[in-house]
Every structure is written in C-alpha cells, then in structure tokens.
C-alpha cells in the first residue's frame, strides 16, 4: 500500500502536473497558474 501512495503522490504532485501541462503545449505562465491553483484547491487535501 505504501508504494501505491508514493506513486499517487508523484503522479498528482503539482510539479508533475506543471511539467505535463507544458508538454501538452501550454505556456509557462499558464501552466504555473493552473498547477498552483490545483495545489491550493485539491492537492493539499488529497494526499498531503
């Protein structure tokens, strides 16, 4: 179970999301704002 939690923490990490958004073609400022909003609203409550 510990490995599943670690894997989810990696996949759902705001920095990981930021990198994937940039790979998808979003601009750097937009990807940063989206990942910061995701961190504030969801990530802190999911796995933190």
N, C-alpha and C positions, 0 to 999 in steps of 0.2 A: 504494500500500500504506500509505503514511503516513496518508492520510485515513481508511482503514478502521480503523487502530489508534486514531486520535483519536476516531472515532465510537464504537468499542467502549469506550474509556476513559470517555467521557461516559455511555454507557448503563449501564455496570457500576459507575460511581462510587457509593460508599456514600451520598453526599449525595443523589444522584439516586434511589437506591433508597428512602431515607428519605422523600423527598417523595412518591414514588409510593405507598408504604405508607400515608402519611397520607391521600392522595387516595382510597385504597381503603377508608378508614374506620377504620384502626387508631388507637388513642390515641397521643398524642405520646410518652409514656414507652416504650410497647411498640415503636413504630416505631424509636425511638432505640436500644433494646437490640438489636433484630434487625439493624439496619444496622451497629452496632458489632461484633456477633458475625460478621456477614458480612465486614466489613473485616478482622478479625483472622484468620479462618479461610480465606477464599477470595481476596479481592481482592488482598491483598498478594502472593499467589503467582501470580495470573493475569496482571496487566498492570503491576505495579509495577516 
